[in-house]
């Protein structure tokens, strides 16, 4: 992003399977970060999840970030907007 410093604060990724999931099922998404004993590195794991037609959880995007911050949630949403332009974010 323009005007931002170049410090790495997190890493997000999506895959060829996750992108179509978001395009088809992204009408309602959940954003969450996990930082607990399950996470050995103690860096928050972040994911955007949805429910498929069978009510199973599927993932649209995931990542590891420096901390649970509002700008980390925004960065994840921006990634989805760039890589799945067919699905509008509201």
N, CA, C and O of each residue as an XYZ file, in Angstrom:
360
protein
N       0.829     -1.184      0.000
C       0.000      0.000      0.000
C       0.869      1.241      0.000
O       1.904      1.283      0.664
N       0.454      2.234     -0.733
C       1.231      3.462     -0.814
C       1.253      4.176      0.525
O       0.262      4.195      1.255
N       2.394      4.758      0.831
C       2.520      5.531      2.051
C       2.744      4.709      3.301
O       2.927      5.267      4.383
N       2.735      3.404      3.175
C       2.927      2.528      4.331
C       4.413      2.169      4.430
O       5.122      2.135      3.425
N       4.869      1.903      5.651
C       6.253      1.445      5.782
C       6.364      0.032      5.232
O       5.348     -0.611      4.967
N       7.543     -0.441      5.064
C       7.774     -1.735      4.422
C       8.058     -2.851      5.415
O       8.717     -3.830      5.066
N       7.574     -2.723      6.646
C       7.775     -3.747      7.650
C       6.817     -4.905      7.396
O       5.622     -4.689      7.193
N       7.329     -6.123      7.405
C       6.496     -7.300      7.221
C       5.714     -7.562      8.504
O       6.302     -7.801      9.558
N       4.393     -7.517      8.409
C       3.530     -7.719      9.571
C       2.753     -9.022      9.498
O       2.166     -9.458     10.489
N       2.748     -9.634      8.345
C       2.016    -10.880      8.208
C       2.171    -11.443      6.809
O       2.708    -10.800      5.908
N       1.689    -12.650      6.660
C       1.757    -13.351      5.388
C       0.418    -14.043      5.177
O      -0.005    -14.856      5.999
N      -0.248    -13.716      4.070
C      -1.527    -14.331      3.733
C      -1.386    -15.119      2.448
O      -0.555    -14.800      1.598
N      -2.198    -16.145      2.313
C      -2.184    -16.910      1.079
C      -3.581    -17.453      0.797
O      -4.407    -17.622      1.694
N      -3.803    -17.711     -0.460
C      -4.997    -18.395     -0.925
C      -4.535    -19.359     -2.018
O      -3.427    -19.219     -2.535
N      -5.353    -20.312     -2.366
C      -4.950    -21.322     -3.352
C      -5.980    -21.385     -4.477
O      -7.004    -20.702     -4.442
N      -5.693    -22.209     -5.464
C      -6.604    -22.381     -6.593
C      -7.932    -22.990     -6.153
O      -8.938    -22.795     -6.836
N      -7.972    -23.708     -5.056
C      -9.210    -24.265     -4.527
C      -9.953    -23.246     -3.673
O     -11.180    -23.163     -3.722
N      -9.219    -22.482     -2.901
C      -9.846    -21.526     -1.986
C     -10.500    -20.359     -2.714
O     -11.542    -19.868     -2.281
N      -9.912    -19.919     -3.793
C     -10.463    -18.774     -4.519
C     -11.858    -19.062     -5.066
O     -12.756    -18.250     -4.841
N     -12.096    -20.177     -5.776
C     -13.462    -20.460     -6.245
C     -14.445    -20.664     -5.085
O     -15.622    -20.323     -5.201
N     -13.963    -21.218     -3.970
C     -14.837    -21.349     -2.801
C     -15.350    -19.979     -2.379
O     -16.537    -19.811     -2.098
N     -14.456    -19.007     -2.337
C     -14.855    -17.665     -1.948
C     -15.809    -17.057     -2.974
O     -16.791    -16.411     -2.608
N     -15.518    -17.264     -4.258
C     -16.376    -16.696     -5.291
C     -17.782    -17.287     -5.238
O     -18.756    -16.581     -5.499
N     -17.902    -18.567     -4.907
C     -19.211    -19.218     -4.856
C     -19.923    -19.038     -3.519
O     -21.142    -18.867     -3.480
N     -19.168    -19.076     -2.428
C     -19.774    -19.156     -1.092
C     -19.527    -17.931     -0.229
O     -19.861    -17.943      0.956
N     -18.953    -16.876     -0.791
C     -18.516    -15.744      0.008
C     -19.574    -14.725      0.381
O     -19.226    -13.611      0.772
N     -20.855    -15.062      0.278
C     -21.893    -14.110      0.660
C     -21.850    -13.820      2.158
O     -22.181    -12.713      2.585
N     -21.448    -14.798      2.951
C     -21.309    -14.627      4.398
C     -19.973    -15.236      4.800
O     -19.768    -16.442      4.656
N     -19.069    -14.410      5.302
C     -17.749    -14.887      5.698
C     -17.511    -14.614      7.173
O     -18.130    -13.721      7.752
N     -16.623    -15.374      7.777
C     -16.211    -15.185      9.165
C     -14.708    -14.954      9.180
O     -13.952    -15.702      8.560
N     -14.279    -13.919      9.887
C     -12.859    -13.625     10.040
C     -12.493    -13.893     11.485
O     -13.183    -13.435     12.396
N     -11.423    -14.623     11.705
C     -11.024    -14.921     13.069
C      -9.517    -15.094     13.138
O      -8.869    -15.458     12.156
N      -8.974    -14.825     14.316
C      -7.558    -15.060     14.579
C      -7.452    -15.988     15.783
O      -8.229    -15.882     16.732
N      -6.490    -16.892     15.733
C      -6.297    -17.843     16.813
C      -4.894    -17.672     17.377
O      -3.904    -17.693     16.645
N      -4.830    -17.504     18.684
C      -3.539    -17.478     19.366
C      -3.745    -18.237     20.670
O      -4.260    -17.691     21.646
N      -3.342    -19.481     20.674
C      -3.567    -20.313     21.853
C      -2.466    -21.357     21.959
O      -1.495    -21.331     21.203
N      -2.625    -22.270     22.899
C      -1.644    -23.324     23.112
C      -1.484    -24.247     21.914
O      -0.456    -24.908     21.773
N      -2.499    -24.297     21.047
C      -2.423    -25.123     19.843
C      -1.437    -24.519     18.848
O      -0.816    -25.234     18.061
N      -1.305    -23.207     18.891
C      -0.430    -22.484     17.982
C       0.958    -22.381     18.637
O       1.183    -21.496     19.463
N       1.873    -23.264     18.283
C       3.186    -23.348     18.931
C       4.051    -22.110     18.746
O       4.872    -21.807     19.612
N       3.891    -21.389     17.647
C       4.709    -20.211     17.400
C       4.176    -18.972     18.113
O       4.879    -17.968     18.219
N       2.943    -19.036     18.599
C       2.267    -17.941     19.286
C       2.080    -16.710     18.412
O       1.872    -15.611     18.927
N       2.152    -16.881     17.099
C       1.764    -15.832     16.160
C       0.330    -16.143     15.777
O       0.019    -17.300     15.494
N      -0.560    -15.152     15.756
C      -1.950    -15.450     15.429
C      -2.106    -16.032     14.028
O      -1.622    -15.471     13.045
N      -2.785    -17.157     13.964
C      -3.210    -17.747     12.704
C      -4.518    -17.062     12.345
O      -5.408    -16.940     13.186
N      -4.636    -16.626     11.128
C      -5.808    -15.879     10.690
C      -6.441    -16.605      9.515
O      -5.741    -17.112      8.638
N      -7.776    -16.654      9.498
C      -8.463    -17.308      8.390
C      -9.796    -16.634      8.119
O     -10.457    -16.120      9.022
N     -10.165    -16.653      6.863
C     -11.517    -16.286      6.463
C     -12.201    -17.580      6.074
O     -11.750    -18.289      5.175
N     -13.298    -17.882      6.760
C     -13.997    -19.139      6.531
C     -15.437    -18.887      6.097
O     -15.989    -17.804      6.294
N     -16.029    -19.923      5.500
C     -17.400    -19.891      5.021
C     -17.997    -21.270      5.238
O     -17.282    -22.217      5.566
N     -19.297    -21.383      5.056
C     -19.961    -22.683      5.081
C     -20.344    -23.062      3.660
O     -20.847    -22.235      2.900
N     -20.099    -24.334      3.303
C     -20.513    -24.788      1.984
C     -21.957    -25.283      2.039
O     -22.623    -25.152      3.066
N     -22.436    -25.848      0.938
C     -23.826    -26.296      0.858
C     -24.140    -27.467      1.799
O     -25.307    -27.755      2.062
N     -23.108    -28.135      2.302
C     -23.294    -29.250      3.246
C     -23.041    -28.799      4.685
O     -22.954    -29.632      5.587
N     -22.925    -27.499      4.905
C     -22.625    -26.907      6.211
C     -21.260    -27.329      6.755
O     -21.066    -27.424      7.967
N     -20.329    -27.576      5.853
C     -18.949    -27.840      6.238
C     -18.154    -26.546      6.086
O     -18.429    -25.734      5.202
N     -17.181    -26.370      6.947
C     -16.350    -25.172      6.881
C     -15.371    -25.290      5.722
O     -14.721    -26.321      5.547
N     -15.272    -24.235      4.939
C     -14.236    -24.153      3.906
C     -13.516    -22.822      4.076
O     -14.091    -21.849      4.564
N     -12.274    -22.791      3.676
C     -11.412    -21.638      3.911
C     -11.219    -20.876      2.604
O     -11.004    -21.475      1.551
N     -11.299    -19.536      2.684
C     -11.068    -18.691      1.514
C      -9.648    -18.151      1.490
O      -9.055    -17.998      0.423
N      -9.103    -17.861      2.667
C      -7.790    -17.233      2.776
C      -7.275    -17.502      4.182
O      -8.057    -17.549      5.131
N      -5.988    -17.675      4.320
C      -5.414    -17.883      5.650
C      -4.051    -17.235      5.731
O      -3.465    -16.873      4.711
N      -3.550    -17.091      6.936
C      -2.258    -16.450      7.093
C      -1.749    -16.458      8.518
O      -2.448    -16.858      9.450
N      -0.528    -16.013      8.663
C       0.125    -15.838      9.961
C       0.470    -14.355     10.055
O       1.075    -13.798      9.138
N       0.089    -13.716     11.159
C       0.285    -12.270     11.304
C       0.983    -11.953     12.620
O       1.077    -12.798     13.510
N       1.473    -10.710     12.726
C       2.248    -10.317     13.905
C       1.391    -10.214     15.151
O       1.855    -10.548     16.242
N       0.155     -9.760     15.020
C      -0.754     -9.660     16.163
C      -2.166     -9.460     15.652
O      -2.378     -9.164     14.477
N      -3.115     -9.622     16.528
C      -4.507     -9.409     16.151
C      -4.782     -7.911     16.144
O      -4.991     -7.291     17.187
N      -4.777     -7.353     14.949
C      -4.961     -5.916     14.776
C      -5.989     -5.677     13.677
O      -6.168     -6.515     12.793
N      -6.648     -4.555     13.735
C      -7.673     -4.239     12.747
C      -7.088     -4.181     11.340
O      -7.735     -4.623     10.390
N      -5.882     -3.646     11.187
C      -5.298     -3.566      9.848
C      -4.952     -4.940      9.275
O      -4.859     -5.088      8.056
N      -4.759     -5.946     10.131
C      -4.511     -7.297      9.644
C      -5.794     -7.885      9.048
O      -5.749     -8.565      8.022
N      -6.938     -7.623      9.693
C      -8.218     -8.051      9.120
C      -8.452     -7.356      7.781
O      -8.887     -7.989      6.819
N      -8.164     -6.060      7.718
C      -8.355     -5.300      6.479
C      -7.451     -5.835      5.367
O      -7.886     -5.951      4.222
N      -6.210     -6.158      5.691
C      -5.274     -6.680      4.684
C      -5.782     -7.988      4.095
O      -5.638     -8.229      2.896
N      -6.369     -8.822      4.923
C      -6.896    -10.093      4.437
C      -8.077     -9.864      3.497
O      -8.196    -10.540      2.475
N      -8.938     -8.929      3.829
C     -10.072     -8.611      2.964
C      -9.596     -8.011      1.642
O     -10.162     -8.308      0.590
N      -8.574     -7.179      1.685
C      -8.016     -6.579      0.466
C      -7.444     -7.664     -0.443
O      -7.611     -7.600     -1.661
N      -6.768     -8.662      0.139
C      -6.239     -9.773     -0.656
C      -7.365    -10.484     -1.396
O      -7.247    -10.763     -2.589
N      -8.448    -10.776     -0.697
C      -9.568    -11.454     -1.354
C     -10.171    -10.594     -2.463
O     -10.533    -11.108     -3.521
N     -10.277     -9.313     -2.228
C     -10.845     -8.418     -3.237
C      -9.982     -8.404     -4.499
O     -10.509     -8.375     -5.611
N      -8.671     -8.423     -4.332
C      -7.764     -8.398     -5.479
C      -7.763     -9.710     -6.255
O      -7.692     -9.698     -7.484
N      -7.842    -10.835     -5.560
C      -7.710    -12.135     -6.218
C      -9.038    -12.763     -6.584
O      -9.063    -13.791     -7.261
N     -10.138    -12.175     -6.157
C     -11.464    -12.677     -6.548
C     -12.354    -11.478     -6.858
O     -13.297    -11.195     -6.119
N     -12.058    -10.773     -7.946
C     -12.820     -9.558     -8.250
C     -14.284     -9.806     -8.576
O     -15.074     -8.862     -8.586
N     -14.666    -11.053     -8.844
C     -16.059    -11.357     -9.128
C     -16.954    -11.319     -7.916
O     -18.175    -11.256     -8.061
N     -16.389    -11.354     -6.722
C     -17.184    -11.338     -5.479
C     -16.987     -9.992     -4.813
O     -15.863     -9.615     -4.483
N     -18.075     -9.270     -4.614
C     -17.992     -7.965     -3.981
C     -17.879     -8.107     -2.472
O     -18.508     -8.984     -1.879
N     -17.079     -7.247     -1.846
C     -17.004     -7.156     -0.394
C     -17.823     -5.952      0.025
O     -17.663     -4.865     -0.530
N     -18.697     -6.137      0.996
C     -19.500     -5.004      1.445
C     -19.200     -4.656      2.875
O     -19.788     -3.721      3.420
